Amino acid sequence: MSENRLLFACVVLLSFVLSLCSSRARFPASYHNRHTSSLRQTQKGSPSPPPYKEFYFDQNVDHFNAQINATFAARYLVCDSFWKNDSDAPIFFYTGNEGDITMFYANTGFVFEISPAFSALIVFAEHRYYGNSLPFGNESFTTPNLQYLSAEQALADYATLIPHLRAVYSINGPLIAFGGSYGGMLSAWFRLKYGHLVAGSIAASAPVAHFLGLTDPYAFNKIVTDSYNAAGCGAPLRKSIARLLELYQNSTRQQVAELSSIFKVCPNGSSPGLQSPSDVQLLYNFVNTGLTYMAMTDYPSASSFLTPMPPWPVNVACKLALSVPGPDPYALQALAAAIGVYYNYTGSVACFNVTDSNPSPQLGEVSWDYQSCTEMLLDVASNGVSDFFWPQPWNETEQTASCLGKYGTTPSSTWVPLYFGGRDMPYPSASEIVFSNGLLDPWSVGGVLNSSNPDITILLIADSAHHTDLRSAGSHHAWGVV
């Protein structure tokens, strides 16, 4: 076995050891109705990561057009707390995704926990058009300037940064890529496309096959719904969401005003926040986002990854929904209580602006919307049967019309699988990649869940949500690997 393959095998082994050595206390008895087959522990929160040093590196605005010579400063963070100035030490490289890189640095404790064993140099690279890495400054989000935002350009940024890092730190050891979610997709693709630079990759919760024709578009919302069903409040939430649809289709101004009161929608001057039946759509989108992101980040420890949330937020949301006092014929009070766990767990928010459904201020909403209108067309739909959401079938024609109106772009659902490969990766360059997926995570339906390729490692983790395995071992449970 080569030195690089041995190192990668050790990284994979350590991920198992960390999970198995986590303290194995049972989850509180009141919550044993969920996932009783495994042992879980609630922790108070994630330990703080070690300090980092912030640097910037000049990147080409366009790596693939020699006629464009413009550059921009791309941010990256370096943690050398465990590195011992060893030229043969490895580099652990996080492929930044759709947000401020400090957000992911603070929520990827796994990398810091395994680094002492390898004396690794840790690098977190920020994705272009997110955080501080804006190619055109405040003008980066104009339609003409957004054309340089793509996964291919981001991967080229990361590849270009590596020789610079090796020169600055005089380090020649193998590089292992890490990433979660879209960052996990990039981590896998980084290994595929730049295998001469990347010895292996850990791709956590990476929905590389969540594209039209490769994944059932209704499966995502079924997993979201199943989480609330398992926690005991799926039925009342289904009832309340159906009531919202009725009010959207036919309601009086007074009924809409009552919704504003129940859901604490911020007023519009002297008028209620919701004023017409069409505004109910805004409220529904707000509700949908809250329920979905709680299911996606259903972590066993308190988390501020997207917003401040308690341990096992789905359980907490259901407990509150099922304990609403007084008459609640349409379960709307229950629904309001449930989404309050996502939007206002700290109790510091007096009212909600339902027109702002961005799940976290540190995520780049405009940038990701553009990527969704070009190559990251991840198909998600609902039918109101296998899930409790409004029936909204996948409509690529409608999506295309929306993207043409906003950016003048036609999204492609076929380019990414063609360029990077979809779920099955049998070709030789697909080696030394770990695809890990938590079975609570709705994005797992688009992940690599099995493979005939012996050089790819598949980890299916029970009771684990969206890249829980990249979080600190002190913040997660002892999971079961399926």
N, C-alpha and C positions, 0 to 999 in steps of 0.2 A: 504494500500500500504506500502511495506517495505521501510525502510530508503534508501536502495540502489536503489530501483526502483524510489523513489521520486527524488533522486539526479539525476539519469539518465534522468528522465522526464524533470527536470529543465534545464539540459544541452541542450536537444533537443529544448525546448521552447526558450532558449536564442539564439539558432542558427536562429530561425525564427525572433525573435525580432531584432537581429542585421541586418538581411537582410531588414526588413521592415523599420527600422529607418535610413537606409542609405539615403543620400541626393538624391533626385529624379530629376535630371536635364536631359533633353533630350540630346541624342547624337547629334553631329554637323549635321546640315541639309544636308550637302553634302554626309553623309553616311546613310541617311534614307532608302536607298534601301535595307538595311539588317535588318531583324528581327524587322520590324516596329511595331510589336504587343506589345513590351515592352519598358519600360523606362530604359535608361542606362546613366551612367555618367562616364566620363573619369577623372581619378585622375593622379596626377603627379607621384606617386609611393607609395610603401609600407613604413610605418613607421618602424624605426629600432626596433628590438625586444630588450627586456631587457637583461642585461648581464647574462652569464651563468658561472658555475663552471665545470671544466672538471675533470672527474674521470675515473679510470680503475678498472675493476673487473675481477678476474681470473675465466675463464670459462673452462669447460672440452672441449677438442677438439672433443670428441665423447661422447654425453650424453647417448648413447644407447648401448655401449659396455664396460662392466666393466673391460675388459682386457686391455683397453687403458687408461692410467692414465695421459697422457699429458694434459697440460693446456695452455691457452694463455690469454693475457690481452685484454679485450673487453672494448671499450670506451663508456661512457655515459655522458650526459650533464645534469646538474641540475640547474634549476632556482627557487630560493626561495624568489624572490622579493615580492610575494603576500602571501606567507605562513607566518602564525603568530605563529609558534611553537605550533600549535594546534594538539593534538594527534588524534583528530577525523576528521581532514580535509581530503579531498580526494587527491588522486594522479592522475594527468593527465599524461598519459604515451604514448609517441609517439613510435610506432613500426617502427624502422628505415628500410628503403628500400635500393634500389640498388645504393647507393652513399655515399659520405662523409656526416656524420650526421649534420655537421654545415650548409650544403646547405639546408637541410630541416628545421632546426631550424630557419633560416633566412627567410623562406617562408611559415611559418605556423602561421601567426599572429592571427588567430581565437582563438587558444588555449590561447594565452596571454591576449586576450581581454575578455574572459569569466572568467579567473582565479580569478580576484579580487572579483567577486561575491561569490566565493566559498572558498577564501583563500587557493587555491590549491597549492600543491607542484608539480612542472612540471619536468618531466624527458624525455629526448630524448635518446633512446638507439640505438647504432650503430649496423647495421647488420654485422655479421661476413663476412670476406673477402672484406669489403669495408672500405674506409677511412683509419683510423689508426688501425682498428681491424683485424689484419692479423695473423692468427694462426701460420704461419711459417715465418713471416717476409717477406723478399724479395724472399723467396722460396715458398711463398704461392700459386703461380700460376703455379707450375709444375703440370702435370697431376696427379701423385699419391697423391699430397697434396690437390688437389681440391675436393677429394671425400667426404670431410666433409662439403661441402657447400650445404645446402638445407634449405628449408623453415622450415622443422621439427626441424633441429638443431638450427636455428635462434630463433624459438619460445621457444625452451627449454632454450636457453640463457636468453631470456626475463623473462621466468618463474623463473629461478634460481636467477635472479637479484632481484626480488620483495622481498623475505624475507630479503635479505641484506639491501635493502632500508628501510624497515619497522624497522629493528633493529637499523640502524644508525640514523634515524630521529625520532624514537619512534612515528611512525605514524600508526594508525590503521584504518583510514577511507577507504572508497571504492576506488577501482582503476578503472578509465575509460580509455580505450585504444583509441588512435586516429591514423589514418594513411591515406595516400593518394596514389592512384595508387597501385603498388605492396605492399606498406606499408598499404594501405587500405585492401588489401586481407589478409595481416598478422593480421591486427587489428580484422577483423571479425573472422578469424580462431583462434586467441588468445582467444576470448570469447568462441568459440565453444569447443576448446580442453582444456582450462584451466579455465572453468567457476567458479571454486572455488576460483580463484585468481582475476578474471576480472569481475567487476559488469556490464559492458556494453561497447560497442564500437561504434565509429563513423568511418565508412568505406567509405571514399570519393573516387569516381571514381575507384572503385575496380572491375576489370574485372574477377570476380571469376568464370564466366561461359564462358570465352573466350577460350574454348578448343574444339577440333574436335568433331563434332556431336552435340554440344550444341549451337553454334553460327554460323551464315552464315559467312564464311571467307572473303567474298567480301563486307560485310557491312561496315567494318572499312574504307576502301578507298573510299567508296561511300560518307560517311560523310565528309571526307577530301575534296573531289571534290565539294560536295554541298556547302561547306563554300566559296570556290572561285567562284562558280557559283552565289551564293547570293551576293557576293561583286562585280560581274560584269566582272571578267576576266577569268572565267573558259574556255571560247571558245578559246581565244588566247593561253592560257597555254596548252590546249589540242592539239592545232595545233603545238606548238613548241616541246612538248614531243613526238608527232608522228614523227616530223622531226628528232629528236635525234635517234629514232628507225630506221628510214631509213638510217641514216648515220652509225649507228652501223652495219646494215646489208650489206651496200654497200657504200663505200666512198673512196675518194682519200686522200692521205697524206696531200694535200693542204687544202682540206675541213676540215680535222681533226685539222690542224694547225689553221685554222680560228676560230674553236670552242675554242681553247686555248685562242685566243685573245678576243673573245666575253665574255667569262666567267672568264677572268683574272686568268687562271690556271698558277700556278708557273712553271717556266721553269725548265727543267731537264738539267742542265749545259748550253750548248749553243743551246740546242734543245728545241722546244716547249714542254709544259707540256704534251700534248696529241700527240702521235706520230703514232698511228695505229687505225683502226676501233675498235679493241677490247678495246682500252682505253676509248671509248665512254661509255662503260658500267660503268666505274668508275665515269664519269661525271654524268651519269644518277642517280647512287646511291646517289651521292652528292646532286643532285637536289631533288630527292625523299625525302631524309632526311629533307632538308630545308623546303619544302612545307608541309610535314607531321607535323613537330614539330611546325611550325607556327600555323597550324590549331588546334593542340592539346593544345597549350598554348596561345590561342587567348584571352588574358586577357585585361580588359578595362583600365589597368594602365600600365605604363612603368614597365618592369620587367627584372631582370637579373637572373631569375631562371635557365635557360639553357644557354642562351647567352643574351647580352643586346638587348632588343627589345622595340619598342614603344608601346603605347596603341593600342589595336586592330590591331595587326601586319598584319592580312590577309587583312584588309581594306587598310592599308598603302601599302602593297605589290601590291595590285591590282591598286591602284591609280598610283603608279610608272610604273607598266607594261602598263597601258593604256595611259601614257603620254610620252612614248619613242618617240623622234623626228626622222624624216627621214624615209627612206624606211626600212622595217623590214619584208620581204615577208614571212618568216617562224616563225615570232614572237620570234626568239631566243634572241634578245635584250630585249624584254619584259620579257622573262623568267629569263634572267640574272639579270635584275633589281629587279624582284620579290624576288628571293632567296637572293639577297644582303641584304634585310631587316633582314633576319635571321643571315646570316654569317658576315655582315659588316655594321650593322646599325650605328655604331660609326664612320665609315669611316677610321678606323685605320689600316685596313688590306690592304696591297698592292697587294697581290695575294693569290690565294687559293690552298691549297694542297688537291686535290680531293680524294686522297687515304685515307684521314683521315675523316671518316664520323661519328665519335663519336659526338653525339649532344652536349655534355658538358664535359669538362675535369674532373669535379667532379663526374661524373658517372663512375661506374666501368665496363668498356667495357668487359674485359676478364671474370670477374666474372659472369656478366649477360649472356654472351655468353655460358658459361658453364651451367648455370642454364637452359638456353633455350635448351641445349643438354641433359638434364636429365629429369626434371619434369615440367618446365615452358614453354612448347611447345604451345605458344599462336599462333593460326593459323590465318594468315593474307595473303590474296591473292588479285590479281587485274585482271581485264578482259578487260580493255580498252573501255568498253561500259558504264557500270554504273559509272565508274570512268575514269579519264583521264591518268592513268598510263599505262606502258607497260603491255600487257597481260602476267601475271605470275601466273598460277593456283597453288593452294596449292598442293605440292608434298611431301608427308611424306617420300617416298622412297629416294628422293634426299636429304631431310633434314637429314635423318638417315645416309646416306652415308657420308655426310659432317661431322657429329658429330663423327662417327666412325674414320674418318681420323684425326680429331683434338684431340679428347680426348679418343677414344676407348669406347664411350658411345652410347647407343641406347635410344633416347628420348622416353618418354611415354606421350601420349595424354590422357590417361585414369586414371593414378594414382591419380592426384590431385582431380578430381571429385569423385573418389572412396573414397579417404581418408578424404577429407574435405567436400564433398558435392558440387553440382553444383549450378544451378540457384534456384532451389526450395529447401527450407530448412524447412520442416515441423516438424522435430523432436524436442523434448523438449529443448535440449541444445541450439537451435537457438532462443534466446530471447535477448531482450535489445540490438539489433543491429540496427543502422541506416545505410542504404545504400543510399548514395546520388550520383546522376549523373547529370552532366551538359549536356544538349542536343546538345551543340556544340562539345562535346568531342567524337572523334571517338572510344575511348575505352568504351563509354557508351553501345555499342551494346553487350558487354560481361558482363554488370553489372546486378544486380538484379533490374529489372524494375517494378516488381509486385510480390506479394506474398499472398498466402492464410493464412499465419501465422500471427495472430493478434499481436504477440509479436515482430514482425519486422516492423520497420518504413521505408517507401520508400519515398525519396525526389527526384523528377525530376525537374530540375532547368533550365528554359529557359534562353537563352543567356549566358550560363555559360560553361566554358571550363574545362580542366582537373584539378580536385580538386580546382577550383576557390573558392569554399566555405570555404576551409581551409585557404585561404589567409586573410590578414587583411581586416576588413570592410572598412577601409580608402582607400583600394586599389581596391575595387570591386564596382560593380554597385548594384542598387536595383533590384534584380532579381525577376522573377515571378516563384512561385512554382506551377507546373502543378498538 
